[in-house]
Amino acid sequence: MERFLSPLVTPLTLYPHPIRELQDLRKLRQIPFQWKKVERYGSKSIATLEVWLGSEVFIKTSSAGVKKIARNYVAQEALSL
């Protein structure tokens, strides 16, 4: 009965959207990044992102069937740096 009375979603159980979290990091920590390109090859979209951390440049690439999802995957990979 207690499970039914507790909320299913709380601010602690929500995960922020990866692109939004990446943009927040850019504002708070001045971490520059740039979407290089989002290309379409047949039925796949390929997104490429450059992230600069100090003097190092990290390039992440991901693919998915939809452009938005490809960008989300790349943002998740960049957040794992």
mmCIF file of the C-alpha atoms, coordinates in Angstrom:
data_MODEL
# 
_entry.id   MODEL 
# 
loop_
_atom_site.group_PDB 
_atom_site.id 
_atom_site.type_symbol 
_atom_site.label_atom_id 
_atom_site.label_alt_id 
_atom_site.label_comp_id 
_atom_site.label_asym_id 
_atom_site.label_entity_id 
_atom_site.label_seq_id 
_atom_site.pdbx_PDB_ins_code 
_atom_site.Cartn_x 
_atom_site.Cartn_y 
_atom_site.Cartn_z 
_atom_site.occupancy 
_atom_site.B_iso_or_equiv 
_atom_site.pdbx_formal_charge 
_atom_site.auth_seq_id 
_atom_site.auth_comp_id 
_atom_site.auth_asym_id 
_atom_site.auth_atom_id 
_atom_site.pdbx_PDB_model_num 
ATOM 1  C CA . MET A 1 1  ? 0.000  0.000  0.000   1.00 0.00 ? 1  MET A CA 1 
ATOM 2  C CA . GLU A 1 2  ? 2.871  2.360  0.763   1.00 0.00 ? 2  GLU A CA 1 
ATOM 3  C CA . ARG A 1 3  ? 4.211  1.996  -2.809  1.00 0.00 ? 3  ARG A CA 1 
ATOM 4  C CA . PHE A 1 4  ? 0.930  3.300  -4.232  1.00 0.00 ? 4  PHE A CA 1 
ATOM 5  C CA . LEU A 1 5  ? 1.071  6.380  -2.054  1.00 0.00 ? 5  LEU A CA 1 
ATOM 6  C CA . SER A 1 6  ? 4.651  7.323  -2.908  1.00 0.00 ? 6  SER A CA 1 
ATOM 7  C CA . PRO A 1 7  ? 5.286  9.284  -6.124  1.00 0.00 ? 7  PRO A CA 1 
ATOM 8  C CA . LEU A 1 8  ? 6.627  7.332  -9.077  1.00 0.00 ? 8  LEU A CA 1 
ATOM 9  C CA . VAL A 1 9  ? 8.712  10.210 -10.395 1.00 0.00 ? 9  VAL A CA 1 
ATOM 10 C CA . THR A 1 10 ? 10.665 12.564 -8.165  1.00 0.00 ? 10 THR A CA 1 
ATOM 11 C CA . PRO A 1 11 ? 13.434 15.063 -8.976  1.00 0.00 ? 11 PRO A CA 1 
ATOM 12 C CA . LEU A 1 12 ? 15.931 12.491 -7.677  1.00 0.00 ? 12 LEU A CA 1 
ATOM 13 C CA . THR A 1 13 ? 14.732 9.746  -10.024 1.00 0.00 ? 13 THR A CA 1 
ATOM 14 C CA . LEU A 1 14 ? 14.640 11.905 -13.160 1.00 0.00 ? 14 LEU A CA 1 
ATOM 15 C CA . TYR A 1 15 ? 17.670 11.985 -15.424 1.00 0.00 ? 15 TYR A CA 1 
ATOM 16 C CA . PRO A 1 16 ? 18.331 15.224 -17.327 1.00 0.00 ? 16 PRO A CA 1 
ATOM 17 C CA . HIS A 1 17 ? 18.204 15.165 -21.113 1.00 0.00 ? 17 HIS A CA 1 
ATOM 18 C CA . PRO A 1 18 ? 21.764 14.535 -22.424 1.00 0.00 ? 18 PRO A CA 1 
ATOM 19 C CA . ILE A 1 19 ? 21.835 17.525 -24.777 1.00 0.00 ? 19 ILE A CA 1 
ATOM 20 C CA . ARG A 1 20 ? 20.477 19.820 -22.073 1.00 0.00 ? 20 ARG A CA 1 
ATOM 21 C CA . GLU A 1 21 ? 23.038 18.515 -19.577 1.00 0.00 ? 21 GLU A CA 1 
ATOM 22 C CA . LEU A 1 22 ? 25.834 19.104 -22.109 1.00 0.00 ? 22 LEU A CA 1 
ATOM 23 C CA . GLN A 1 23 ? 24.631 22.669 -22.694 1.00 0.00 ? 23 GLN A CA 1 
ATOM 24 C CA . ASP A 1 24 ? 24.475 23.286 -18.927 1.00 0.00 ? 24 ASP A CA 1 
ATOM 25 C CA . LEU A 1 25 ? 28.066 22.078 -18.580 1.00 0.00 ? 25 LEU A CA 1 
ATOM 26 C CA . ARG A 1 26 ? 29.103 24.431 -21.358 1.00 0.00 ? 26 ARG A CA 1 
ATOM 27 C CA . LYS A 1 27 ? 27.571 27.375 -19.492 1.00 0.00 ? 27 LYS A CA 1 
ATOM 28 C CA . LEU A 1 28 ? 28.722 26.452 -15.974 1.00 0.00 ? 28 LEU A CA 1 
ATOM 29 C CA . ARG A 1 29 ? 32.244 25.202 -16.668 1.00 0.00 ? 29 ARG A CA 1 
ATOM 30 C CA . GLN A 1 30 ? 32.949 26.984 -19.966 1.00 0.00 ? 30 GLN A CA 1 
ATOM 31 C CA . ILE A 1 31 ? 33.539 23.671 -21.754 1.00 0.00 ? 31 ILE A CA 1 
ATOM 32 C CA . PRO A 1 32 ? 33.366 24.456 -25.476 1.00 0.00 ? 32 PRO A CA 1 
ATOM 33 C CA . PHE A 1 33 ? 31.792 21.994 -27.867 1.00 0.00 ? 33 PHE A CA 1 
ATOM 34 C CA . GLN A 1 34 ? 30.556 22.177 -31.421 1.00 0.00 ? 34 GLN A CA 1 
ATOM 35 C CA . TRP A 1 35 ? 28.224 20.029 -33.474 1.00 0.00 ? 35 TRP A CA 1 
ATOM 36 C CA . LYS A 1 36 ? 30.373 19.359 -36.527 1.00 0.00 ? 36 LYS A CA 1 
ATOM 37 C CA . LYS A 1 37 ? 27.804 17.686 -38.726 1.00 0.00 ? 37 LYS A CA 1 
ATOM 38 C CA . VAL A 1 38 ? 24.718 15.546 -38.838 1.00 0.00 ? 38 VAL A CA 1 
ATOM 39 C CA . GLU A 1 39 ? 24.636 13.635 -42.094 1.00 0.00 ? 39 GLU A CA 1 
ATOM 40 C CA . ARG A 1 40 ? 22.204 11.189 -43.586 1.00 0.00 ? 40 ARG A CA 1 
ATOM 41 C CA . TYR A 1 41 ? 23.429 7.984  -45.267 1.00 0.00 ? 41 TYR A CA 1 
ATOM 42 C CA . GLY A 1 42 ? 20.532 5.958  -46.562 1.00 0.00 ? 42 GLY A CA 1 
ATOM 43 C CA . SER A 1 43 ? 18.323 5.188  -43.583 1.00 0.00 ? 43 SER A CA 1 
ATOM 44 C CA . LYS A 1 44 ? 20.927 6.229  -40.938 1.00 0.00 ? 44 LYS A CA 1 
ATOM 45 C CA . SER A 1 45 ? 21.777 9.632  -39.489 1.00 0.00 ? 45 SER A CA 1 
ATOM 46 C CA . ILE A 1 46 ? 25.339 10.142 -38.297 1.00 0.00 ? 46 ILE A CA 1 
ATOM 47 C CA . ALA A 1 47 ? 26.066 12.912 -35.776 1.00 0.00 ? 47 ALA A CA 1 
ATOM 48 C CA . THR A 1 48 ? 29.568 14.187 -34.963 1.00 0.00 ? 48 THR A CA 1 
ATOM 49 C CA . LEU A 1 49 ? 30.465 16.326 -31.944 1.00 0.00 ? 49 LEU A CA 1 
ATOM 50 C CA . GLU A 1 50 ? 33.776 17.989 -30.990 1.00 0.00 ? 50 GLU A CA 1 
ATOM 51 C CA . VAL A 1 51 ? 34.492 18.678 -27.314 1.00 0.00 ? 51 VAL A CA 1 
ATOM 52 C CA . TRP A 1 52 ? 37.540 20.649 -26.159 1.00 0.00 ? 52 TRP A CA 1 
ATOM 53 C CA . LEU A 1 53 ? 38.923 19.844 -22.703 1.00 0.00 ? 53 LEU A CA 1 
ATOM 54 C CA . GLY A 1 54 ? 41.975 21.993 -22.128 1.00 0.00 ? 54 GLY A CA 1 
ATOM 55 C CA . SER A 1 55 ? 44.347 21.411 -25.020 1.00 0.00 ? 55 SER A CA 1 
ATOM 56 C CA . GLU A 1 56 ? 42.739 18.097 -26.027 1.00 0.00 ? 56 GLU A CA 1 
ATOM 57 C CA . VAL A 1 57 ? 40.008 17.701 -28.628 1.00 0.00 ? 57 VAL A CA 1 
ATOM 58 C CA . PHE A 1 58 ? 37.645 14.750 -28.388 1.00 0.00 ? 58 PHE A CA 1 
ATOM 59 C CA . ILE A 1 59 ? 35.549 13.784 -31.394 1.00 0.00 ? 59 ILE A CA 1 
ATOM 60 C CA . LYS A 1 60 ? 32.523 11.576 -30.807 1.00 0.00 ? 60 LYS A CA 1 
ATOM 61 C CA . THR A 1 61 ? 30.383 10.041 -33.536 1.00 0.00 ? 61 THR A CA 1 
ATOM 62 C CA . SER A 1 62 ? 27.163 8.082  -33.305 1.00 0.00 ? 62 SER A CA 1 
ATOM 63 C CA . SER A 1 63 ? 24.506 6.819  -35.676 1.00 0.00 ? 63 SER A CA 1 
ATOM 64 C CA . ALA A 1 64 ? 20.797 6.102  -35.417 1.00 0.00 ? 64 ALA A CA 1 
ATOM 65 C CA . GLY A 1 65 ? 17.751 5.997  -37.627 1.00 0.00 ? 65 GLY A CA 1 
ATOM 66 C CA . VAL A 1 66 ? 16.587 9.462  -36.552 1.00 0.00 ? 66 VAL A CA 1 
ATOM 67 C CA . LYS A 1 67 ? 18.699 12.644 -36.377 1.00 0.00 ? 67 LYS A CA 1 
ATOM 68 C CA . LYS A 1 68 ? 17.556 13.584 -32.844 1.00 0.00 ? 68 LYS A CA 1 
ATOM 69 C CA . ILE A 1 69 ? 18.385 10.167 -31.453 1.00 0.00 ? 69 ILE A CA 1 
ATOM 70 C CA . ALA A 1 70 ? 21.837 10.214 -33.061 1.00 0.00 ? 70 ALA A CA 1 
ATOM 71 C CA . ARG A 1 71 ? 22.507 13.587 -31.380 1.00 0.00 ? 71 ARG A CA 1 
ATOM 72 C CA . ASN A 1 72 ? 21.309 12.199 -28.026 1.00 0.00 ? 72 ASN A CA 1 
ATOM 73 C CA . TYR A 1 73 ? 23.658 9.204  -28.311 1.00 0.00 ? 73 TYR A CA 1 
ATOM 74 C CA . VAL A 1 74 ? 26.603 11.481 -29.089 1.00 0.00 ? 74 VAL A CA 1 
ATOM 75 C CA . ALA A 1 75 ? 25.750 13.748 -26.143 1.00 0.00 ? 75 ALA A CA 1 
ATOM 76 C CA . GLN A 1 76 ? 25.620 10.718 -23.809 1.00 0.00 ? 76 GLN A CA 1 
ATOM 77 C CA . GLU A 1 77 ? 29.015 9.564  -25.056 1.00 0.00 ? 77 GLU A CA 1 
ATOM 78 C CA . ALA A 1 78 ? 30.496 13.041 -24.592 1.00 0.00 ? 78 ALA A CA 1 
ATOM 79 C CA . LEU A 1 79 ? 29.173 13.224 -21.021 1.00 0.00 ? 79 LEU A CA 1 
ATOM 80 C CA . SER A 1 80 ? 31.022 10.007 -20.212 1.00 0.00 ? 80 SER A CA 1 
ATOM 81 C CA . LEU A 1 81 ? 34.409 11.699 -20.880 1.00 0.00 ? 81 LEU A CA 1 
# 
